[in-house]
Amino acid sequence: MLTQYLSLDPLQTRIDTHERYSERADDVEAAVKPLPHQDLLDVGCGTGSFLRRLANAGHLGRLAAVDTSPAAIAALADVAAVSVHLADAQALPFPDGSFDVVTERHMLYHVPDPVLAIQEAYRVLRSGGTFAAIVNIAGATPMLFGLVAESVAAHGFDPGVFQVPVDSQNLPAMVESVFGHADIERHDNAFVFPSAEPVIAYAVSCLSGFGVEPDDPRREAVVNTIVQRATALFADGQVRRDPKGYVVVRAGR
């Protein structure tokens, strides 16, 4: 389990930033619309908002969640309609053919073997079922990435520890290798930042992914560098635009 998900607060910061500062509405959850009676598994459930929304809407089919983060599992503890499982995407704790829909949304970056995770999704899908995976487009948010990478490097951290092994360029081929086909839906967007504050909050939320843990004695210095560099970016009072986007890759069994 990745240390960056011991707490879901950094993830929630990033979600909130996408909601508030996207150029266009960016509703990743709306990319998957199961029929009311379908049994659905969400692999890498994160904050649980997707399944919570389905449960609150009266979804009739079975709802199940898998995550390696105890915090993610705890986030759904009060939703009786969702069965939650602390488990690995590469070894799903379900029999073959258990679900009509399996989703893997913005989580394949964190799996050692993404193809194995997709194979597991295929295994637990019923005949006629639908798989949907979502990942970022290649090279997303270059301004934010550059800010964090340069700031951690200034204090002796290796920014190369942050890897994005799955993106819009290679996910379709991975899905096709398992399902025999893949349908791709691309969504281009951008952050539009009016000031340094949301940039700083987002950048700090990413630090664990760059190896800067909350208890590291150098963390405060890294944060101060982020603040200084982000503030300088907005010294001219201009809005900053940072391109981003994602792809939804679907396949049927």
C-alpha angles and dihedrals in degrees: 000000000000115000090223088071098050082102124028093211095096091048090050090051090056093046091050091049091053090050096049105035107034117121088227131018106283108199107170091172091060090060089079116054111174121193113256095253098045123113108233134194119196110199112202095018096184112180090000094234094131095056093038089056092050092047093049090050090058099253107191100203127078116282120203134175133200127189138149091221117090087205090059091050091049091051089068098040092106095052105090093186092064124073109211126204130190097217148125122267087222092060109031114196096229136095121253115283098018102138143043094208131028121186130193105183120182093331108096089086088072099048118097091217110026093180090056089052090052090048089053090051089052091050096054094044119099121231106280091024127137130234122198127184127181127199136159123269115259113275096014120173099007093175094054093041092050092048093053095040094051093044096052092044090055088065100045101270121133108238087197090079087077105085131176103198095171127048142135092294100059107020095080091057091048092053092044091052089060104032100029092237141038135199115210127206116183126202117191118195142141143220113246110201120190095186144009098259100080090042090054093047093050094045093050090049088060098053098099088057087059093050097261102129124196092251096047110120090221094056096091091054091049091051091049090052091050090051092049095047095044092048090052090052090062098039090110092056093239126139115250123219120202116187119230140151145150143226129228110212114194133184135171128220 
